[in-house]
Amino acid sequence: MAEVLLFHHALGLTEGVRAFAGVLRRAGHTVHVPDLYEGRVFEDLEAGSAHAQEIGFGTLVERGERAAEGLPEGLVYAGFSLGVLPAQKLAQTRPGARGALLFSACVPVDAFGGAWAEGVPAQVHGMDADPYFAGEGDLEAARELVAGAADRRLFLYPGTAHLFAEPGAPSHVPEAAALCAERALCLLGGVRP
């Protein structure tokens, strides 16, 4: 079974993020879900994004890196939206990464220096008309990440919702979320020990 470090989105560590972690746990995986906001939770993306900007994206990535300290190197790094920043950085730069699950966001690989490591599988999940994912460069970054790699995949779902995979979120899309979770579990099931 895989061990996963899952980072929340701009709303904070919501019940929906915890519920998604629970889906992975029920499949037998170990999941760590740190709180990068130190207890703050927001109702809408504008307020949550403003809080993230106030803290600073660099600080949030550093908090994510600190969350990995003391955990084994052989982790799968996962993140929802804003949480993709620390997840992707750790997947690219921390030795021993076993994989990455990037939900509703992706940044260019060169943002964290160098190329994606060979043998580190990745999945990027997003909605094809999500104004954040498809409209702000994440989709292009995801296409570049997966280009020519057999173990990296981009999964697009029809729709405009940003946090579609989070149970209980107003933008939750149950059918897409179920397929997303199924695909994520496939990646986790194939992670090498």
KAFEN-V708977 format. One record per residue. N is the residue number from 1. PSI is psi as a letter, one per 30 degrees, with the letter a starting at -180 (* if undefined). Layout:
BEGIN
n=[N	N]
psi=[PSI	PSI]
END
This chain:
BEGIN
n=[1	2	3	4	5	6	7	8	9	10	11	12	13	14	15	16	17	18	19	20	21	22	23	24	25	26	27	28	29	30	31	32	33	34	35	36	37	38	39	40	41	42	43	44	45	46	47	48	49	50	51	52	53	54	55	56	57	58	59	60	61	62	63	64	65	66	67	68	69	70	71	72	73	74	75	76	77	78	79	80	81	82	83	84	85	86	87	88	89	90	91	92	93	94	95	96	97	98	99	100	101	102	103	104	105	106	107	108	109	110	111	112	113	114	115	116	117	118	119	120	121	122	123	124	125	126	127	128	129	130	131	132	133	134	135	136	137	138	139	140	141	142	143	144	145	146	147	148	149	150	151	152	153	154	155	156	157	158	159	160	161	162	163	164	165	166	167	168	169	170	171	172	173	174	175	176	177	178	179	180	181	182	183	184	185	186	187	188	189	190	191	192	193]
psi=[l	l	k	k	j	k	k	l	a	f	f	a	i	l	e	e	e	e	e	e	e	e	e	e	e	f	g	g	l	k	k	k	i	l	j	f	g	h	f	k	k	l	f	l	e	e	e	e	e	e	e	e	e	e	e	k	e	e	e	e	e	e	e	e	e	e	f	f	k	f	l	l	e	i	l	k	k	k	k	k	c	e	f	e	e	e	e	e	e	e	e	f	f	k	k	g	k	f	l	k	j	j	k	g	l	k	l	k	e	f	f	g	k	a	l	k	k	k	g	j	l	k	k	k	k	l	k	f	g	j	f	e	e	f	f	g	f	e	e	e	e	e	e	e	e	f	k	g	k	f	g	k	k	k	j	k	k	k	l	f	k	e	h	f	f	j	k	f	k	f	g	k	j	e	e	e	e	e	e	e	e	e	e	e	e	e	e	e	f	g	k	k	*]
END
